[in-house]
Amino acid sequence: MRVVLGFLLMMTASLASAAAQVEGVRIWPAPDHTRLVLDTAGAVEHNVFSLSDPSRLVIDLKNVSLKTDFSKVDLEGSPIRRIRSARRNGNDLRVVLDLASDIKPRSFALEPNQQYGHRLVVDLIDEKGSRIERATSPTVTQDSAGKRDIIVVIDAGHGGEDPGAISPRGTREKDVVLRMAKTLADLVNKQPGFTAKLTRTGDYYIGLRNRTILARKYNADLFVSVHADAFRTPQPSGASVFALSQRGATSETARWLAQSENSSDLIGGAGGLSLEGRDEMLAGVLLDLSMTASINASLGVGSSVLGRLGNVAKLHKPGVEQAAFVVLKSPDIPSILVEAGFISNPKEEKNLASQWYRDKLASAIMDGIHEYFRRTPPPGTLLAWQKQNKGSPEVSQYRIRRGDTLSGVARQNQTTVSELMRFNGMSDDRVMVGQTIRIPSS
């Protein structure tokens, strides 16, 4: 009897010491990193270290057992070639990632949220240069004739392990806003004189600060972050547009002044703001002026966008709201955040899940952006040239799309093929996708 009791006590102690379990695993490949997420039944202690020749990452989990199958994980698009695991020290678990190349690891634990329980997150960062580091030149270079494109950086909120708001029917904010952001980018790219760039193009997460850094690297003239709101009750509804609050601007000025890398990043940036060689007081004044100008421009473009949104959707508030959103805290780039609607409202959730409604919203946002920049075009852009040269024979440009012919473009713009050829110095009527041609006035 004593033997049996002793055995049961040993089994109970063993189970208690290894109570936590790895119940699932997910991989989120992104352009500059891959995120590995381990779902755990409770908080876990862990240690992570790298090994070379061959490249490996070791994840040691204390008092944890494995209740999932690593061999069934889709590793495509990630630097992970294989995931292995083994028991260690009796109750511990060692997970080994066999890698295609060396990476820089970063790990942290996440508390349960609306969709997931406890998680251990391990980011595998590309040491050869992240997407942010590689984006060192503007999307469209300066045109020698002073007719460059206006650069609009469109940011789909959340992504990857961060689903954003989730509707009662399970519609996820991160999916809705990515589809809408892609539609908006297409509309921007079809508009002569504009080029769009997306902060994320797939289901992965980008840090909030990195989103604004990307905008600066792309020499953005405007940053638009797209979200879908939620509330604890289903009644609230309507679209909103936000700009940075003055309180957020004040705190951000202090943060930029306190961090030398921020100051150096502004030198030669999109707004041409330079703090190099300035004393602290003057640098603070310059930053305040730049931030104030950015907020004023943000309120201007936000007002145009909100007015157009009001033509196709219910508005939550009649004016542009202001808040200290991190993604809006760029001292030199006008930035707005568009809440497309309340995903927690059943009617709006149904609308946001449909392409026709997202297309309406995206078109309204584009109309608002175009309206604002027609009034106040940035210097050196095609729109600025057009505003300066009213009555000139050149009034617009057109970017050739798949399926276009020169005769079709001529009909669309009420001109002739021969006139287009003469105006663009073309020897024949052949055009290529992506080619930009000038359109004479009719």
C-alpha positions as CSV (number, residue, x, y, z in Angstrom):
1,M,0.0,0.0,0.0
2,R,2.9,2.3,0.9
3,V,4.6,1.5,-2.4
4,V,1.5,2.4,-4.4
5,L,0.9,5.6,-2.4
6,G,4.6,6.6,-2.9
7,F,4.3,6.0,-6.7
8,L,1.1,8.1,-6.8
9,L,2.8,10.9,-4.9
10,M,5.7,10.8,-7.4
11,M,3.4,10.9,-10.4
12,T,1.4,13.8,-8.9
13,A,4.6,15.8,-8.2
14,S,5.9,15.1,-11.7
15,L,2.6,16.2,-13.3
16,A,2.5,19.3,-11.1
17,S,6.1,20.3,-12.0
18,A,5.3,19.9,-15.8
19,A,1.8,21.5,-15.7
20,A,2.4,23.9,-18.6
21,Q,2.1,22.6,-22.1
22,V,2.9,23.8,-25.7
23,E,-0.5,23.3,-27.3
24,G,0.0,24.9,-30.7
25,V,2.5,26.7,-32.9
26,R,2.1,29.4,-35.7
27,I,4.5,31.0,-38.1
28,W,4.1,34.5,-39.5
29,P,6.7,35.3,-42.2
30,A,7.3,39.0,-42.8
31,P,9.7,40.9,-45.1
32,D,12.2,41.7,-42.4
33,H,11.5,39.0,-39.8
34,T,9.6,35.8,-39.1
35,R,7.5,35.4,-36.0
36,L,7.2,32.0,-34.3
37,V,4.4,31.8,-31.7
38,L,4.0,29.0,-29.2
39,D,0.6,28.7,-27.6
40,T,1.1,27.6,-24.0
41,A,-1.4,26.5,-21.3
42,G,-0.2,29.1,-18.8
43,A,2.9,31.4,-18.4
44,V,6.2,29.7,-19.0
45,E,9.9,30.5,-18.2
46,H,12.2,30.3,-21.2
47,N,15.7,30.9,-22.5
48,V,16.7,31.5,-26.1
49,F,20.2,31.3,-27.7
50,S,21.7,31.0,-31.1
51,L,24.2,28.5,-32.5
52,S,26.3,28.6,-35.7
53,D,27.8,26.1,-38.2
54,P,25.1,25.1,-38.9
55,S,22.7,27.9,-38.0
56,R,20.3,27.0,-35.2
57,L,18.1,28.7,-32.6
58,V,17.5,26.9,-29.3
59,I,14.5,27.6,-27.1
60,D,14.5,26.1,-23.6
61,L,11.2,25.9,-21.8
62,K,11.1,25.1,-18.1
63,N,8.6,22.6,-16.7
64,V,6.8,22.3,-20.1
65,S,5.5,19.3,-22.0
66,L,4.7,19.2,-25.8
67,K,1.1,18.6,-26.9
68,T,1.4,19.6,-30.6
69,D,3.1,18.3,-33.8
70,F,5.9,20.5,-35.1
71,S,6.2,18.4,-38.3
72,K,2.8,19.7,-39.5
73,V,3.8,23.4,-39.4
74,D,4.1,25.2,-42.8
75,L,7.6,26.7,-42.9
76,E,7.3,28.2,-46.4
77,G,8.6,31.8,-46.6
78,S,10.5,31.5,-43.3
79,P,14.2,30.9,-42.6
80,I,13.2,27.8,-40.6
81,R,14.1,24.5,-42.3
82,R,13.0,22.2,-39.5
83,I,11.7,22.3,-35.9
84,R,13.0,19.6,-33.5
85,S,12.2,19.0,-29.9
86,A,13.3,16.8,-27.0
87,R,12.8,16.4,-23.2
88,R,15.5,17.9,-21.1
89,N,16.3,17.6,-17.4
90,G,13.2,15.5,-16.8
91,N,10.5,18.1,-17.0
92,D,11.9,20.7,-19.4
93,L,11.4,21.0,-23.1
94,R,14.1,22.0,-25.7
95,V,12.9,23.2,-29.1
96,V,15.6,23.6,-31.8
97,L,15.0,25.5,-35.0
98,D,17.3,24.5,-37.9
99,L,17.8,27.7,-39.9
100,A,18.8,28.5,-43.5
101,S,21.0,31.4,-42.2
102,D,22.0,33.2,-39.1
103,I,19.3,35.4,-37.5
104,K,19.0,37.8,-34.6
105,P,16.5,36.4,-32.1
106,R,14.1,38.4,-29.9
107,S,11.6,36.7,-27.5
108,F,8.8,37.8,-25.1
109,A,5.7,36.4,-23.5
110,L,2.1,37.7,-24.2
111,E,-0.9,37.6,-21.9
112,P,-4.2,36.1,-23.2
113,N,-6.3,38.3,-25.4
114,Q,-9.7,38.1,-27.2
115,Q,-8.5,35.4,-29.6
116,Y,-5.5,33.6,-28.0
117,G,-4.3,32.4,-24.6
118,H,-0.8,32.6,-23.2
119,R,1.9,32.8,-25.9
120,L,5.6,32.7,-26.2
121,V,6.7,34.9,-29.1
122,V,10.1,34.5,-30.8
123,D,11.0,36.9,-33.6
124,L,13.7,35.8,-36.1
125,I,15.2,39.0,-37.4
126,D,17.0,39.2,-40.7
127,E,20.6,40.2,-39.9
128,K,21.4,40.9,-43.5
129,G,19.3,44.1,-43.5
130,S,15.6,44.6,-42.7
131,R,13.0,45.9,-45.1
132,I,13.2,49.3,-43.3
133,E,17.0,49.5,-43.7
134,R,16.7,48.5,-47.4
135,A,14.0,51.2,-48.1
136,T,16.7,54.0,-48.3
137,S,15.4,55.7,-51.5
138,P,12.1,57.3,-52.3
139,T,9.5,55.2,-54.2
140,V,9.7,57.7,-57.1
141,T,12.8,59.8,-57.6
142,Q,12.7,63.5,-58.2
143,D,11.7,64.4,-61.7
144,S,14.2,66.8,-63.3
145,A,11.3,68.8,-64.7
146,G,9.8,69.2,-61.2
147,K,6.9,66.8,-61.8
148,R,7.5,64.0,-59.3
149,D,4.7,61.9,-57.9
150,I,3.1,62.5,-54.5
151,I,4.0,59.6,-52.3
152,V,1.1,58.2,-50.2
153,V,2.1,55.5,-47.6
154,I,-0.9,53.4,-46.7
155,D,-0.7,51.4,-43.4
156,A,-3.1,48.5,-42.7
157,G,-3.4,48.3,-39.0
158,H,-2.5,45.2,-36.8
159,G,-1.5,42.0,-38.6
160,G,-0.1,38.6,-37.8
161,E,-0.4,37.7,-34.1
162,D,-2.3,40.9,-33.5
163,P,-5.8,40.5,-35.0
164,G,-7.1,43.9,-33.9
165,A,-10.8,44.0,-33.1
166,I,-12.9,40.9,-33.7
167,S,-16.6,41.0,-34.4
168,P,-19.1,38.6,-32.7
169,R,-19.2,36.7,-36.1
170,G,-15.4,36.4,-36.1
171,T,-14.5,39.0,-38.7
172,R,-11.0,40.2,-37.9
173,E,-9.9,43.8,-38.2
174,K,-6.5,43.0,-39.6
175,D,-8.0,41.2,-42.6
176,V,-10.6,43.9,-43.4
177,V,-8.1,46.7,-43.3
178,L,-5.5,44.9,-45.3
179,R,-8.0,44.3,-48.2
180,M,-9.1,47.9,-47.9
181,A,-5.6,49.3,-47.9
182,K,-4.7,47.3,-51.0
183,T,-7.8,48.7,-52.8
184,L,-6.8,52.2,-51.8
185,A,-3.3,51.7,-53.0
186,D,-4.6,50.6,-56.4
187,L,-6.7,53.7,-56.6
188,V,-3.8,55.9,-55.7
189,N,-1.5,54.3,-58.3
190,K,-4.1,54.8,-61.0
191,Q,-4.3,58.5,-60.3
192,P,-1.7,60.5,-62.4
193,G,0.8,62.2,-60.2
194,F,0.4,59.8,-57.3
195,T,2.3,56.7,-56.1
196,A,1.2,54.4,-53.2
197,K,3.3,52.3,-50.9
198,L,2.0,49.7,-48.4
199,T,3.6,49.3,-45.0
200,R,2.5,45.6,-45.0
201,T,1.3,43.5,-47.9
202,G,0.4,40.3,-46.0
203,D,-0.7,38.9,-42.7
204,Y,2.2,39.8,-40.5
205,Y,2.9,42.4,-37.8
206,I,5.0,45.6,-38.0
207,G,5.9,47.6,-34.9
208,L,4.1,50.9,-34.7
209,R,7.3,53.0,-34.7
210,N,8.6,51.0,-37.7
211,R,5.5,51.9,-39.7
212,T,6.3,55.6,-39.4
213,I,10.0,54.9,-40.1
214,L,9.0,53.2,-43.3
215,A,7.0,56.2,-44.3
216,R,10.0,58.4,-43.9
217,K,12.3,56.0,-45.8
218,Y,9.8,56.2,-48.7
219,N,9.9,60.0,-48.6
220,A,6.1,60.0,-47.9
221,D,4.1,63.2,-48.5
222,L,1.2,61.6,-46.6
223,F,0.7,58.7,-44.2
224,V,-2.7,57.0,-44.0
225,S,-3.3,54.3,-41.4
226,V,-6.5,52.3,-41.9
227,H,-8.4,50.7,-39.0
228,A,-11.8,49.4,-38.0
229,D,-13.1,50.5,-34.6
230,A,-14.8,48.4,-31.9
231,F,-16.7,49.0,-28.7
232,R,-18.0,46.8,-25.8
233,T,-21.6,47.3,-27.0
234,P,-22.9,46.9,-30.6
235,Q,-24.6,50.3,-30.8
236,P,-21.8,52.7,-31.8
237,S,-21.3,53.1,-35.5
238,G,-19.8,55.4,-38.2
239,A,-16.5,56.2,-39.8
240,S,-13.9,58.6,-38.2
241,V,-10.7,60.4,-39.1
242,F,-8.0,61.2,-36.6
243,A,-5.0,63.4,-36.6
244,L,-2.3,63.8,-33.8
245,S,-3.3,65.7,-30.7
246,Q,-1.2,68.6,-29.5
247,R,-0.6,66.7,-26.3
248,G,0.8,63.8,-28.3
249,A,2.9,66.2,-30.3
250,T,4.4,67.7,-27.2
251,S,5.4,64.4,-25.8
252,E,6.8,63.3,-29.1
253,T,9.0,66.3,-29.5
254,A,10.6,65.5,-26.1
255,R,11.1,61.9,-27.2
256,W,12.7,62.8,-30.5
257,L,15.0,65.3,-28.8
258,A,16.0,62.6,-26.2
259,Q,16.9,60.0,-28.8
260,S,19.9,60.8,-31.0
261,E,18.9,58.3,-33.6
262,N,15.7,60.1,-34.2
263,S,17.5,63.4,-34.8
264,S,19.8,61.8,-37.2
265,D,16.9,60.1,-39.0
266,L,15.3,63.5,-39.6
267,I,18.4,64.9,-41.4
268,G,17.6,64.8,-45.1
269,G,14.3,63.1,-44.4
270,A,11.0,63.6,-46.3
271,G,10.4,67.0,-44.8
272,G,13.9,68.2,-45.2
273,L,14.0,69.0,-41.4
274,S,17.6,69.0,-40.1
275,L,18.7,69.2,-36.5
276,E,22.4,68.7,-37.2
277,G,24.6,71.3,-35.5
278,R,21.6,72.9,-33.6
279,D,21.7,73.5,-29.9
280,E,18.9,71.8,-27.8
281,M,16.7,74.9,-27.5
282,L,16.8,75.7,-31.2
283,A,16.3,72.0,-32.1
284,G,13.2,72.0,-29.9
285,V,11.8,75.1,-31.6
286,L,12.4,73.5,-35.0
287,L,10.7,70.3,-34.0
288,D,7.7,72.1,-32.6
289,L,7.3,74.2,-35.7
290,S,7.6,71.1,-37.9
291,M,5.1,69.1,-35.7
292,T,2.7,72.0,-35.7
293,A,2.9,72.2,-39.6
294,S,2.4,68.5,-39.9
295,I,-0.7,68.5,-37.6
296,N,-2.2,71.4,-39.5
297,A,-1.7,69.6,-42.8
298,S,-3.1,66.4,-41.2
299,L,-6.2,68.3,-40.1
300,G,-6.5,69.7,-43.6
301,V,-6.3,66.4,-45.5
302,G,-8.3,64.7,-42.7
303,S,-11.1,67.2,-43.2
304,S,-11.2,66.5,-47.0
305,V,-11.2,62.8,-46.4
306,L,-14.0,63.0,-43.8
307,G,-16.1,65.1,-46.1
308,R,-15.9,62.6,-48.8
309,L,-16.5,59.7,-46.4
310,G,-19.7,61.4,-45.3
311,N,-21.1,61.1,-48.8
312,V,-20.9,57.3,-48.7
313,A,-21.1,56.3,-45.1
314,K,-22.4,57.4,-41.7
315,L,-19.9,59.4,-39.7
316,H,-19.2,58.8,-36.0
317,K,-18.3,62.4,-35.4
318,P,-18.8,65.5,-37.6
319,G,-15.2,66.7,-37.5
320,V,-11.6,65.3,-37.5
321,E,-10.8,64.0,-34.1
322,Q,-7.3,64.2,-32.4
323,A,-5.6,61.6,-30.3
324,A,-2.0,60.5,-29.4
325,F,-1.9,57.5,-31.7
326,V,1.7,56.3,-32.0
327,V,1.5,55.8,-35.8
328,L,0.6,59.5,-36.2
329,K,3.6,60.8,-34.3
330,S,5.8,61.7,-37.3
331,P,7.2,65.3,-36.9
332,D,7.6,65.9,-40.6
333,I,4.9,63.8,-42.4
334,P,1.2,64.7,-42.4
335,S,-0.5,61.6,-41.0
336,I,-4.1,60.6,-40.5
337,L,-5.8,57.5,-39.1
338,V,-9.1,56.4,-40.7
339,E,-11.5,54.3,-38.7
340,A,-13.6,52.7,-41.4
341,G,-16.4,51.8,-39.1
342,F,-17.3,49.8,-36.0
343,I,-16.6,46.1,-36.6
344,S,-18.5,45.5,-33.3
345,N,-21.7,46.9,-34.9
346,P,-23.5,44.0,-36.7
347,K,-24.6,46.1,-39.7
348,E,-21.2,47.8,-40.2
349,E,-19.4,44.5,-39.7
350,K,-21.4,43.0,-42.5
351,N,-20.6,46.0,-44.7
352,L,-16.9,46.0,-43.9
353,A,-16.7,42.3,-44.7
354,S,-18.0,43.0,-48.2
355,Q,-15.8,44.2,-51.1
356,W,-18.4,46.7,-52.5
357,Y,-18.5,48.7,-49.3
358,R,-14.8,48.7,-48.8
359,D,-14.4,49.9,-52.4
360,K,-16.8,52.8,-51.7
361,L,-14.8,53.8,-48.6
362,A,-11.5,53.5,-50.4
363,S,-12.8,55.6,-53.3
364,A,-14.0,58.3,-50.9
365,I,-10.6,58.3,-49.1
366,M,-8.8,58.7,-52.5
367,D,-11.2,61.5,-53.5
368,G,-10.4,63.3,-50.3
369,I,-6.7,62.9,-50.7
370,H,-6.8,64.1,-54.3
371,E,-9.0,67.1,-53.3
372,Y,-6.6,68.2,-50.6
373,F,-3.5,67.9,-52.8
374,R,-5.1,69.7,-55.7
375,R,-5.5,72.7,-53.4
376,T,-2.1,72.4,-51.7
377,P,0.3,70.3,-53.8
378,P,3.8,69.7,-52.4
379,P,6.5,71.7,-54.3
380,G,8.1,69.9,-57.2
381,T,5.2,67.6,-57.9
382,L,3.1,67.1,-61.0
383,L,0.1,68.6,-59.3
384,A,2.1,71.7,-58.3
385,W,3.3,72.1,-61.9
386,Q,-0.3,71.8,-63.2
387,K,-1.5,74.4,-60.7
388,Q,1.3,76.8,-61.7
389,N,0.7,76.2,-65.4
390,K,-3.0,76.5,-65.9
391,G,-3.8,77.0,-69.6
392,S,-0.6,75.1,-70.6
393,P,-1.3,72.4,-73.2
394,E,0.0,69.7,-70.7
395,V,-2.7,69.2,-68.1
396,S,-2.2,65.6,-66.9
397,Q,-0.3,62.3,-67.2
398,Y,-1.6,58.8,-67.6
399,R,0.1,55.5,-66.4
400,I,-0.5,52.7,-68.9
401,R,-2.3,49.7,-67.3
402,R,-2.7,46.1,-68.5
403,G,-5.0,45.9,-71.5
404,D,-4.5,49.6,-72.5
405,T,-3.9,50.7,-76.1
406,L,-2.9,54.1,-77.3
407,S,-6.1,54.3,-79.4
408,G,-8.1,53.6,-76.2
409,V,-6.3,56.2,-74.2
410,A,-6.8,58.7,-77.0
411,R,-10.6,58.0,-77.1
412,Q,-10.8,58.3,-73.3
413,N,-9.1,61.7,-73.3
414,Q,-10.8,63.0,-76.4
415,T,-7.7,63.3,-78.5
416,T,-6.0,61.4,-81.4
417,V,-3.3,58.7,-81.6
418,S,-1.2,60.9,-83.8
419,E,-1.5,63.8,-81.3
420,L,-0.4,61.6,-78.4
421,M,2.5,60.2,-80.4
422,R,3.6,63.7,-81.4
423,F,3.2,65.1,-77.9
424,N,5.2,62.2,-76.3
425,G,7.9,61.9,-79.1
426,M,6.8,58.4,-80.0
427,S,7.8,56.7,-83.2
428,D,5.0,54.2,-83.1
429,D,1.8,53.5,-81.1
430,R,3.2,50.7,-78.9
431,V,2.9,51.2,-75.1
432,M,4.1,49.2,-72.1
433,V,2.4,48.5,-68.8
434,G,3.7,51.1,-66.2
435,Q,4.7,53.6,-68.9
436,T,3.6,57.2,-68.2
437,I,2.5,59.4,-71.1
438,R,1.5,63.0,-71.2
439,I,-2.0,64.0,-72.2
440,P,-2.5,67.3,-74.1
441,S,-5.5,69.4,-73.4
442,S,-8.5,68.7,-75.6
